[in-house]
Amino acid sequence: MGKIITIKNNKGGVGKSWLTLQLAHLTSMIEKSPGINHKVIILTSDSQNNILGYSGFSDNFSVGLEQLVNKGESSEIRIRENLYYVPLLNNNFSNSFREKLKATLKNLKNNYDFIFIDSVPTLNIDKDFVDSSDYIIIPTFLDTATTEGIIKLMDEIDMTKILAIIPNKFTKLKTETEWYKILKNQVRGTNINLTHPIKYSSLINSLIEKGKTIWESKARGAEETQLILYGIVEELIYE
């Protein structure tokens, strides 16, 4: 039975889509048994489908999550070996769609080892994804608004589902260090992994432009970020 992981933050621009792709790609590269890797799929509630651009996919597509949910049509796009993506054509979600979505997610757990969800706070579908998730991963900036939002979010969702909080685009400002300490106190006594911050990096921007993931770079500057993300995936697989 597969696991569902939602990458969640109520604030935009914190790197949800990019981190979803990095975590999913690494998971698909790891063997679940000798010679057989995990089969991974990414869903999204974001009709911008940024993950396709981040992965270097530029072909047109005409079917997506809507067809998968409503008609059971195959709409997966293979973006890497063992890694698939279901695009979203629009974000008009009816109550009927939401009910069918829950059944679709259950079916996907029978066909994929891991289902990653690039979530945006779109009406109530975001709640459906969170409720269906086995784990939640929260990317964040270390600033006042975003960190206060994370603390509020932790009160709103089942904290036992939160696997990790990932501070992103860290620039070593004094205020960022202070907010990191506050988050550290907030998760003390829980099983939540507050990772080392991912530093702001021109290398990451370059990889995005090239449609490559962090795992497709041999640059020395990639190693620190790779180690942080590997630690999360290791937890996810062996939890």
Helices and strands as residue ranges (DSSP letters): E 3-7, H 16-29, E 31-33, E 36-37, E 40-44, H 50-54, H 65-71, E 77-80, E 83-85, H 95-111, E 114-118, H 125-132, E 135-140, H 144-156, G 159-161, E 162-167, H 174-187, E 193-194, H 202-210, G 214-216, G 220-222, H 223-238
